[in-house]
Amino acid sequence: MLDYATLKVIWWLLLGVLLVGFAVMDGFDLGAAIMLPFVGRSDSERRVAINTVGPVWEGNQVWLILGGGAIFAAWPALYAASFSGFYLAMLLVLAALIVRPVGFKFRSKMPGAAWRGSWDWLLFAGGLVPALVFGVAMGNLLEGVPFGFDSELRAHFAFGLPDLLNPFALLCGLVSVAMLATHGARYLALKADGIVAERAARYSRWSALAWLLLFALAGAWLARSGYGYRITSGAMAAAAPDPLAKSVLAAPGAWLHNYARWPMTRALPALGLAAPLALVLLARARHDLALFLCSAAGVAGVVGTMGVSLFPFLLPSSSQPASSLTVWDASSSQRTLWIMLLATALFMPIVLAYTAWVYRVLRGRVTAAHVDANPDTSY
């Protein structure tokens, strides 16, 4: 059996993999929904865009479920605190995600322009709202969340949904929206055909430019802000979880220290900047698969930047820093982590192989002619 500290780090890395998987896989269908009103100007064009993601969005959303399940099993204290503190934000995301399947199924049930147009805008909201809220949540993590634990580890929170919508968090939300809109546009350029693909490629240049500028601005803001926390004592990597057995101090600029400790991690923010820059410069190039993979790499770079910046913190507390949850004190038991690791090693290759097989079967572009010729099987 691996030692306890190693298992904690492995599960932190696996959580990162799941979040990257969600951002890359579910991110492009959220982004495609954001781009829907812009790339499709007729009912036929919008049906083409919808049918590029219609067969795969449910499988993509499994990454979100896996991420939530991993947090529940591997980091129960994080699950309890975050899902309680961000309860209203989570409900907002769930409401938006619920709209998506309803929109996909109901949109084509009636032929009226008003009916279909209403569902198109609801699908747009179903992509925009989760992208924005997830980014806002990440911004609040970097700032620190006002929560704490009492002596019996009962959490208390000193914020509501309006408090989460502060300037820096909203900036991070806009980074997320621009990033996923670009990723979705590159997917549409890869999978759609004709004018829809052309518009998606054209709009991806502008969304990629917004991604580049907003991510650079967020990085500069973070570097010049007073955000950051540092463990001063009591955190033992191999100790049994106890969030109150440590001392934590606010340390301006602490979120940048890991890049000095591990220089190789600087590749992550560099990738988060280089990918959108490449997409701006090469938006009209007819290498759609390569550009989609470039977009996916940029998304992974941005998510990885977030994880490395925070490490070893998972949920920093601004009002009671000692209550901050970290990799070392928020995990499950050693036995639980070990059993889950074995299960992951068994089932993750199956999930990846099945996903690869699905996308191979569904390869090729979606055309208006195919959608019109198959009205009963198309969205």
Secondary structure by P-SEA (a helix, b strand, c coil): cccaaaaaaaaaaaaaaaaaaaaaaaaaaaaaaaacccccccaaaaaaaaaaccccccccaaaaaaaaaaaaaccaaaaaaaaaaaaaaaaaaaaaaaaaaaaaccccccccaaaaaaaaaaaaaaaaaaaaaaaaaaaaaaaccccccccccbbbbcccccccccaaaaaaaaaaaaaaaaaaaaaaaaccccaaaaaaaaaaaaaaaaaaaaaaaaaaaaaacccccccccccccccccccccccccccccccccccccccccaaaaaaaaaaaaaaaacccccaaaaaaaaaaaaaaaaaaaaaaaaccccbbbccccccccccccccccaaaaaaaaaaaaccaaaaaaaaaaaaaaacccccaaaaaacccccc
